[in-house]
Amino acid sequence: MKAAILTGVLAGVLLLPAFGAPAAAPPSLPGLPHPKVMLGDPGRFGGEFLDAQVSDPRTFNPILAQETSSTGPIGGLFDGLVEDNGETTETEPALAESWTTSKDGRTWTFVLRQGLRWSDGVPMTADDVVFTFQVIYDPQIPNSLQDILTVAGKPIQVTKVDDRTIRLRTAEPFGPFLRSIGVGILPRHKLEAAYKAGKFNQTWGVNTPTRELVGTGTYIMTEYKPAQRIRYVRNPYYWRVDLAGHRLPYIDRLALTIVPDQNAHRLLFQQGQTDSYGVRPREFAEFKRGEQAGHYTVYDGGPSFGTEFLTFNQNPHSGLPDYKLKWFQNQKFRQGVAYAVDRQAIADQVYAGHAIPQYGPESPADKFFFNPNVTQYPYNPDKAAATLAEAGFKKGSDGVLRDPDGHPVQFIISTNADNQDRVAIGNIIRQDLEKLGMQVT
C-alpha cells in the first residue's frame, strides 16, 4: 500500500513557433513499404522547437537511465516493439507492425515493419531485439527493466525466427505483457562490442560523442553542452508517415536549454526563449489570465499520468534497522499513516486545488489500469491513532509515539530538493504525522 498519493493537473503552455512559409517535404529515403501512418491534418515541414529541462542528464544509455533528467533527453531517440496511445491508453504497434498470441497465452510472435533502419542507415532486424533483451537480463547490468520483464520469477525467452520475426515466451500467462514489452530497442551493431568486452555500463555516458548515439526514434542528438543545451535534428530514416505519405517528423530541429529549476524555465518562456512551458497548478490562473497579452495558449489536459506519493523502504537488504523494517512492513502501520495524511490539504495548498486525492497507484488518466473501487483511507486522525494502536504503537505522556518494544517512531522523508512541490508535500506530511507523536524530518 502506498500512502498520500496525489495526482496533479497537467496544464501546458504552448507558444507556437513561427515556421514561415510551408517547406517542402524532405526527400524520401529507401525502405519503409509498411510505415505507420499518423492520422490528422498534414502539417508543415521545417522550423525549430525550443524547450528546456531541469538538470543535466547523467547518462545517454537507455538501459541504465533512471531519473527523468536522463530519460527525457533520450526518450525520443529510441522506440519499442509496441507503444501506448496517449489518448486512448491502448497498446498499439510501433516497430512491430503486428503480433499473434498462442492459445495458452504464453507465446507472442512479433513481426517487424519491413525496411526499418537505424538513424545511421543500418537496417534494423530481429537480432537487435534479441540483443536488447540479452542486455536487460544480464545480472552485471543494473537496470529496473529486469524486474518488470520477469514473469513467475523467470526471464522472458526471446528467440529470432527470421530477420523480421521474434518469438517471446513467458513462464506463465501474464496479463500486462503488452504493457511491459515496449522497451526501447538497442542497436546491436553499435553496442555489442562494448557488451562483450564487459564495458556496457560505461558505454554511452554523457561524454560520448553524440554521433555515436544511434536509434530508431524521431530525432538524432547532435550536440550536448553540460549546463547549457542539447540539440537534435530530425531522423531521416524515421518510420512514421503522415496521411500524404510524407516521412515524419515535421519539425526539423529541437533544442533543449538546461536550466537549474522550473522557475528558470518559466523565465525563459516569458522572455520568448522557449516555445512551451509545463505550468504548475498554482500558476494556472495567472497564465490563463495572460494568454492574450502573452500570445500563447494554455491547454488544460486534466489529470496527468504522474502521481506524488509517500512510500516506505521495505527492502531487507538496505541496511535499515530491523525494528524500523518491522514498522514499514506492518500493514497496520502503513494504514495508520494513510489515514493521518490530509490529501485534500496537499491538493489545496500545494496545487491550488488543481489536484485530486488518490488512493491507489494509478492515476484516473490511465483508463486501462485505474480502479475507482480500491480501498480508501480518507483523512481521519482519530482512526489513524486507533489503527496504529491496533499494531501496538502507543503515544506516551511525553507526546512521543513508540512501538511495542519501546522504540520512538522516527524516520526521514527523502525527496529531491530541487522540486519545490515535493518539498512542500513532505512538510505537510511531516506535520500530519507529528500530530500522532512521530518524529519526522
N, C-alpha and C positions, 0 to 999 in steps of 0.2 A: 504494500500500500504506500502511496505517496501522499504527503500532506501538503496543504496550501498550494494547490495547483490553480493557476490563473491563465487565462488566455487573453491577450490584448487584441486591440483592433488594428488591423493592417491598413494604414492610411498612407497613401503615397502621393507625393507631389511630382508632377511631370511637366517640365518645360521643354516643349518640342523644339529640337534644333532646326535651324534654317538650312535646308538642303539646297535651296535654289531650284534651278530647273531640273526636271527629272533626268537622271542619267540613263544611258542605255544599259541593258543587262550585260554583265560581264560575259566574256566568251565561254562557251560550254566546253568542259574538259571531257576526256574519254570516260566511258563506263556509264554506270547507273541506268540500265534499262528498266530497273524496278525501284525508282526512288519513292520516298514517302511524300505524298502531295499534301501540302498545307492548305486548309480551307481559308476563305476570307478574300476580300478585295485585294487585287495586286497592289503592291506598294511601289515606292520609288527607290532606285539604287543610288548609292553614294553617301557622302557625309560622314561625320564622326560623332559618336555619342560620348559625352563626358560624364563621369561619375566619380565617386570617392568611396574609400573603405577605411575603417578604423584599424590601425595597426598593420605592420608588415607581415607577410607570410613567413612561416617557419620552414616550409618545405614545398616543393613542387611535385612531390611523389604522391599520387592519389591514393596509394595503399596505406601510406604512413600518415597522411594528413588527418588531423583530428579536429583542430579548432577552426572556427569559421574564417579566421584571417588567412588560413591556408586553403580550405576547401572552396571558399568563394572565388579567388583569382583563377583557380584551375578547373572550376566546375564546368565552364563552357568549352573545355579542351577535350573532354572525353565523353563517350556515350556508352550505354549498356545495350544488352540484347533487347530489353523492354524498357518502357518508361511510363510514369504515371501522368495522366491528363490532369492538368492543374484545375480545370473547370469541373470535369465530371468525376475526378479521382479514380477513374477506371484505368486499368493497366492496358497499354497499347503497344503494338510492335514498334521497335526502334531499329537497331542494327539487324535484328532478326525480323524478316518480313512475315513469318508465320511460325506456328508451333502446333504439335499434337501431343496428346497425353494417352498413356496406356490405360487399360481398363482398371488396373489395380491402383492407379493414381500415383505410381512411384516413378515412372519413366516419362521424361519430357524430351521431345525431339524438336530442336530449333533449326530453322533454315535461314541462313544469312541472305541479305539482299545481294543480288548479283552486281558486280562492279564496284564494290566498296573499296576505298583506298584511304590510306593514312594521309595526313596532311603533307607528307613529303613525296607523295605519289606512289608509294609502295602498296601493292594490293593487300587488303586485309583478308585473312582466312580463318578457318576454324582453329588453326594452330595457335593463333593469338588468344582465342578464348580458352583453350586448354592451358596455355602458359599462364594466363591470368589467375586461374583457379589454383594452379600449382603453387604460385607465389603466395596467394592468400592462405593456403593451408600449411605453408611451411612454418614449423614451430620456431624457427630462428628469425622470423619476420613479424615483429609486433604490430598487430592491427585488430581493430574491432570487428572486422568482417568475418573472422574465423568463427566467432560465437553465433553471429547472425545466420551463417551458412552451414551450421551444424544441425543435423536432424537426428534425433534419438541418439545423441552422443557420437554420431559418425559424420564424416565429411561427405559431401555430395560427390558421387562418382561422375567424372566428366570425361567423355570419350569423343574423339574425332571419328565421324563416319566417312566424310569426304571433305573437300575444301570448303564447302558451304554448309555442311550439316554437322551439328553437335548433339550428342545424346547425354542427358543428365539424369542420374538415377539416385533417388533418396532411399534411406533405410526403411522408411515407412511413409505413408501418405502425409503430406504436410500442407495444410490449408493455405498459409501465407506464402507459398513457394514463389509465385509470380511476383509478389510484392517485394520479395527479398533478393531476387536474382538480377536486378537491374544495375549491377555494379559496373563501373567504368572499365572497359576492356583496354588492356595494355598492349603496346607494340612489341612483339617478341623480338623483332629484328634490331630494336634499339636497346633492349634491356636484358636479353638472355645472357650475353657475355658477362655482364656485371653480376647477374644472379648466380651463374655457375662458378664465378670466382669468389662468391661469398661476400660481395660488396653491394648487394641490392639496397641495404639500409643506408648506404652513403650515396646512393645514386639519385640524381635529380633533386639535389638540395638547392637552396636559394642562390648559390654561387654558380650553378650550371648555366652555361651559355644558352640563351633562350632558343637558339636554332636547334638545340638537341631535343627540345620538348616536342614530341610528335603525338598527335591524337586524331580522333575522327570527329571532333566537335565543331561547333560553329566558327570558332576563331583560332588563330595561331598567335601565341605570345611572341612579341618582337623585341621588347625592352623591359628590363626591371632595374630601377634605381632605388635602393633602400631609402625609406623615409621620404621618397619623392613621388614616384609614379610607376605604373605598369601600362604598357601599350600592347595593343593587339591589332591584327589585320584579319580580314575575312579568310576563311579556309576555302581555297579554290576547288577542293575536292569534296566539299560538304554534300551530304546525301539527301537533303530535302530540296524540293522544288515548290514553286507556287502554282496556282491554277493555270498560269500561262506556260508552265514548263520551264521557267527560269530558275536556275540554281540559286538557292538562298545562301547566306542572309542578304538582306537589302543594304544594311549599313556597312560601309567599307572598313571603318576603324573604330576601335574603342580605346578609351584612356581612363585609367583609374588613378586618382590622386590619393596618396597615402596621407591620412590625417590622424592626429593623436586621439581625437574623440568625436562624438557626434555633433558637439557644438561647433567644432571647426568645419564639419561638413555642412552644417546649416549656413554658416557664414559664407562659404564658397557658393552655395546655391543662391543666396540672396545677392551675391555680387555677380551672378551670371556666369560663374566659372564651372558649374556642373549643370547637367540637364535634368537631374532627378534628385529627390531627397525623400527618404523614408521618415515621414512625420511621426513624432512621438505623440501618443494620445493627448498629453497635456498641451501640445502645441496646435492641436487640430483646429480649435475655434479661431485662433489667431491667424493661421494660414488660410482658413476658409474665408475670413473677412478680407484678406489681402489679395484674393485671386485676381480681380480686375486690374488693380494698380500694379500688381507684380507680374502680370502677363503669364500666368501659369494656371494649371488646372489641378485641383485636389480630387483625388479618387479615394473614396472610402470603400475598401474591399471587404468590410465585415471582419468577422473573427479570422485571425491568422492560424496557420498550422502550428505555430510555435506556442509553447507553454512556459510559464515560470513556475518552478516547483521547489519544494524542500524535500530532500531525500536523505536517508540515513546510511552511513557506512556499515554494511553488514558483512564485509569481507573478513573472514577469519585470519587471513594472511597479511593484513595491512598494518600490523603492529599495534592495533588498538588494544587497550587493557581489557582483560576478559570480562570484567564487570560492566564496562561500557558496551561491549559487544552484546552482552546479555540484555541490556536495555533495548538496544536498537533492533535486536531480533525478536523482541517481545511484541506481539501484535497489539496487546492492550496498551502498551506504552505509546506505540505509534498512533493508535486510535485516539488516545488522550490528547496527544499533540495536535491531531487533526481537528478535534473539537475546540481546541484552545485558540486556533488561528482565525482571526477575523478577515476572511477573504474579501468581504464587501468593503471593509475599510481600506484594504490594499487597492481594490478597484477604484475607489473614490479618491483616495489621497495620492496614489502614485500615478494612476492612469486617467484622472479627471473624469471618471465614470465611463471611459471607453474601454472597459474590460468586463468580463463576467466571471463569477466564481465557477470553478470547475472541480469535479470530484473524481475524475478518472484520468488516465494518462493521455487520452486522445482529445484533441480539440473538436468542437462541433463542426469545424470546417471540413474535417475528414469524414465524408459521408459514408465511407466504407467501414471504418472501424468504430466510429463514435457510438457509444451506448448511453442514452439518457437515463437508463434504469439501473445504473450501478448504485451500490450502497453509498449514501451521502453522510457526511459528517459536518453538519452546519455548525456555525459558531455558537458554542454553549459552554461558557467557563465552568459552570457547576457540573455539567456532565463530564467535562474534561477531568476535573478533580476526582469525580466519582470513578471514572474509568481507570485512572491511574491508581486509585486506592484499591481497586479490584486486583491490580497487579502487585500490590504490596508497597506502593510508594506512599509515603506519609510526609505531611508538612509539619515540621516541629515548631516549638514555641518561638524559635529564632527566625521563623519565616522561611527556612530552607527545606526544600523537598529532598528526601533521602530514599534510597532503595531499601529493600528488605534487609540488606546486610549493613546498612548504615552509611553507605557512600552518598555524599551530596551529589545531586544531579547537576552536573556542569559539563558543557561542551562548547565547541566553537562552530559557528556557521561560516563556511568559506564560500566566497564568490569572487568574481573578477572585479577588482576595484575600479576599473575604468567604465563600468556600466552603472550609471547613477540610479537607474530604476531598480536594479537588483540590490544595490546597497540600501536603498530606501525600503524595499520589501523586507530585507534582512532585519532592519531596525524595527519594523512593525512586528515581525515575528518574535524578535528578542523581547520586546516589551510585553507581548501577549504571554510568552512563556514565563517571564519573570513574575507575573501575577500569580503563577502557580507555585512559585518558590524555586524554579530552575535558575541556574546561574549560566547565562548565555552571553558569549562575546563574539 
